[in-house]
Amino acid sequence: MATVVAQSHFIFGLRTGVSNNLCFFDEQTVVFPCGNNCVCYNTVQRTQRFIQGSEKSKGMRALAISANRRYLAVSECGERATITVFDLQHEQGRKRKVLTAGDTPVQEFVCMAFSPDSKYLIGQTGGPEWMLIFWLWEKQKVLATVKTTNSNNPVIQVSFNPYNNTQLCVCGTGVFKLFRYTEGALKQSSFAKVESINFLCHTWMKGERVIAGTDTGRLLVFESGDLRREISTASKAVQEQSDRQFEMKKIKDADMDKDPNAPRITAILSYSKGFACSLGSGTVCLFEKQEEDNYRRIREIRIPSDPYSSELSLAESQKIDTMCISPAEETLAISTDRGQLYSCSLSSLEMNKEEHAHFEFLSQSFHSKSITGLSVCIQKPLIATCSLDHSVRIWNYETKVLELYKEFQEEAYSIALHPTGLFILVGFSDKLRLMNLLIDDIRTFKEFTVRGCRDCAFSHGGHMFAAVNGNVIHIYSVTSFENILSLKGHNGKVRGIEWSLDDSRLVSCGMEGAVYEWNTQSGKRVSESVLNSCSYTDVAFSSDCKSIVAVGTDLKLKEIQDCQVLREVPPDEEAHTAVAVSHSGRVVFTGTSSGTIRAVKYPLPLQKDWIMYQAHCGPVTKMVITFDHQLLLTVSEDGCLLMWKIIDKEGRGLMSNRQIIHTEEILVTKSDLEEKTQNMLELKMRLEELQMENEYQLRLKDMNYNEKMKELSDKFTQQIESLKSHQQAMKIEMEKQECEHQKSSAEVTLKHSKELKDLELSCSQKLMVEHERYQDLQRKYERMQEDYEMQLKAAEESKVQGLKEQMQLYEAKLQEKIQLLAQCQEDAQQQICDFKEIIKQVEQDEERKIHDIQIKYEKKLHTEKETNTNLKGETSIMTQKYYSLQRQIDDRCTDINKLKQERQRLLGLIRSLESDIEELKRQISGHEKTNQDKDKTISSLKKKNQELEKLRFVLDFQLNELKKQTEPQQDDINEKKEHIQKVSVYL
């Protein structure tokens, strides 16, 4: 396994064909699919984190985010379609649950939706089943299923009622149905006759109101599943038919007369003030809620025309696939069928109050078709790509932004970036063009008659370049533009070329199965390797340029040296389509036909040993490693550019032996420079105008301040006069009271006089305070006037020098901020790496423990298996012994039967002899006289008895022998022996 690994770093592109392929995670983060990954992109910090797809997946089909913005559901196609629910709050997007359709054979889920409480999930399967499945997803339990339509009327969107998690809506071609989950089943609750209407989208408003958009540009309002009215999409004030019911016949007649140029409503989205919907290509209209549940079109937002495109209407004609709004309803974002992401600030629209507005790119412009070319340079952190969408783009892999791009009339098949980063070579269908990379444009300054150039490359020194023309490789001089060499030898089209580090050799591979190494000085072939059974797709030199690594249609990764295949990695199910060798010589990266990336240890292993990464959703077309050894770049037919960080297993970046210094010089034409100078003069004039305007504003402020001061002084004067008149009135009143109350006491008089004095004193004090405030304001005004005069004089004296210094100062500050931002990003990345390293170490410790436990139990299992094998062997041996002993027992039984027969014969003989003995005894007792004769008879009988004794001895000997031979059957033999002994005793 490789000791060098790749880590997803950044991605440019959007995967189209995925339902609901854009959604907000929070105010600053959006989620969208790209390649075989889901990307969480922070639009402020310009950072990304990735959620990888499944290994056996055939591609993503739909996305859905929960109402609480925590869970993301990803539908993936395959032999058995799955829905994976991820936890977005987890740093790595932890996989929570994997849902399937159970025993139902489902190949895809075309759309999904979470319930408002995020507990339930619905998924709509594709044809021919078209089943709607209702899950309690945290328990992976299918609660209900229902068939929603047939193969002729596909379903496009499903959704939950945001105010009721048991009510669902399904719409599609001739389909608009409401379902309700009740009593453990999904039951249809509406039966609107809309077979002739093609619904493309819908959204829930309040209660059970649904607004649906059609392919004829109509906005239809449904209440509880019944069609009530139509909303006018005209830009005039309310033109909504809100008071009359629609007759189904009229609706059918209206849809029978479809206008082919009518704007299609492909996306619709509700928010607190109303709803937004797409109205034709590149246009979004905002509708605001009025009284009596009416809606009025208030604003239009358009996709702006692309100034770098050769077709100005191409950007404006994009179809809007998905719309989403941020949680605080500050930003509206959209995705289009050409793989672009746009956004617009709704808060700024409310401030401007303009009827027409424009979208801006959410991040930057992406490729919309297959990327055919990829190249990097030495002196700048630039990436050059070209695509079948007729565009050439220059990316910066340090700042992760699109520096330049331009669209052309023809498709671009190949691209090469000059080592200085100032020129590019692009192969079009008609010619090969050498272009300058200017500050804001890409301009052609030399064309070569090479048609359909499928591959080209600059030498490392930048003084030559090679271009493929069918089965011939042309080498041109960059200085004189002359065709130096034409390398001929391939019988099939050349698919890949690469220069050696010293530019003395060039390696090429062809579709006929040949790999040739050329001398670029003489044009002769240095080595060759031909394998007719393989059509090669890419080739590369090893890090020391002593061997060649090639991939082709035979599914093998080969290392070729001295015209021989030195090593090869065994084939797998997927074909290698591209190859790149690290400059350290420790790993080889390959791209496959399914879009995965493999890291193979170098020297190549002889078995299948690699690390595989989920990357693209189409065949990888090109792979390049940057000259600082830090990044691996891959492009694919899916139109995505992936940047991978090359690190070791400890998470550290690789050390490079080369010292790469990136330059900041750019090319500017004389006319552009003069135009910039003219713009600078205009800006200076504008600055002077602004200064004059500021002076005018200052004078206006002075006049306003004077007027305010005059108003204050008049006000205070009036107050003084009113106080004096009040005082006089009080004196008169006091005199009247004194006349009326002459008989009052002296104390009351003294009291009133004291109050009068206090009132006079307070009024005089207030008058003094106001007078002092007036004096202070007067002095402040004079000081401000003097300060402003001095500032204006100083600004007038140093306006030119100050402008220059300010420009330099702010440029320096900008650079400092950029460096500080880069440093902060590096620190953040380092902290993330440290955290990942801690997680990795913990996982390694756990894996080590699991590995130790596994080894322990594997040893035990091995021991038990050996014991079982030994016991099986012993059992077989014992079985054989048992069968052999059984045969011996059978033989001994046969012998015993024979002996039994012999014994029966002898017993018969014994009985006859016993009868003779009895007869003789009777004769002896009867005939005492004949004793002598009887003695003779007895002697003869004794002789016979001796013979029988000898026979008994022979039988005993045979029985002993049988006993020795039949020990396992000792019991039977003992019984037989006892019986024989009885017989012998009897004898």
Buried (B, 14 or more C-beta within 10 A) or exposed (E): EBEBBBBBBBBBBBBBBBBBBBBBBEEEBBBBBBBBBBBBBBBEEBBBBBBBBBEEBBBBBBBBBBBEBBBBBBBBBBEEBBBBBBBBEEEEBEBBBEBBBEEBEBBBBBBBBBBBEBBBBBBBBBBEBBBBBBBEBBEEEBBBBBEBBEEEBBBBBBBBBBEBBBBBBBBBBBBBBBBBBEEEEBEBBBEBEBEBBBBBBBBBBEEBBBBBBBBBBBBBBBBEBBBBBBBBBEBEEBBBEBEEEBEEEEBBEBBEEBEEEBBBBBBBBBBEBBBBBBBBBBBBBBBEBBEEBBBBBBBBBBBBBBEBBEEEEBBBBBBBBBBBBBEEEEBBBBBBBBBBBBBBBBEEBEEEEEEEBEBEBBBBBBBBBBBBBBBBBBBBBBBBBBBBBBBBBBBBBEBBEBBBBBBBEBBBBBBBBBBBBBBBBBBBEBBBBBBBBBEEBBEEEBBBEBEBBBBBBBBBEBEBBBBBBBBBBBBBEBEEEEBBBEBEBBEBBBBBBBBBEEBBBBBBBBBBBBBBBBBBEEBEBBBEBEBEEBBBBBBBBBBEBEBBBBBBBBBBBBBBBEEEBEBBBEEBEBBBBBBBBBBBEBBBBBBBBBBBBBBBBBBBBEEEEBBBBBBBBBBBBBBBBBBBBBBBBBBBBBBBBBBBBBBBEEBEBBEBEEEBEEEEEEBBEEEBEEEEEEEEEEEEEEEEEEBEEEBEEBEEEBEEBEEEBEEBBEEBEEBBEEBEEEBEEBEEEBEEBEEEEEEEEEEEBEEBEEEBEEBBEEBEEBBEEBEEEBEEBEEEBEEBBEEBEEEBEEEEEEBEEEBEEEEEEEEEEEEEEEEEEEEEBEEEEEEBBEEBEEEBEEEEEEEEEEEEEEEEEEEEEEEEEEEEEEEEEEEEEEEEEEEEBEEBBEEBEEBBEEBEEEBEEBEEEBEEBEEEBEEBEEEBEEEEEEEEEBEEBBEEBEEEBEEBEEBBEEBBEBBEEBBEBBEEBEEBBEEBBEEBEEBBEEB
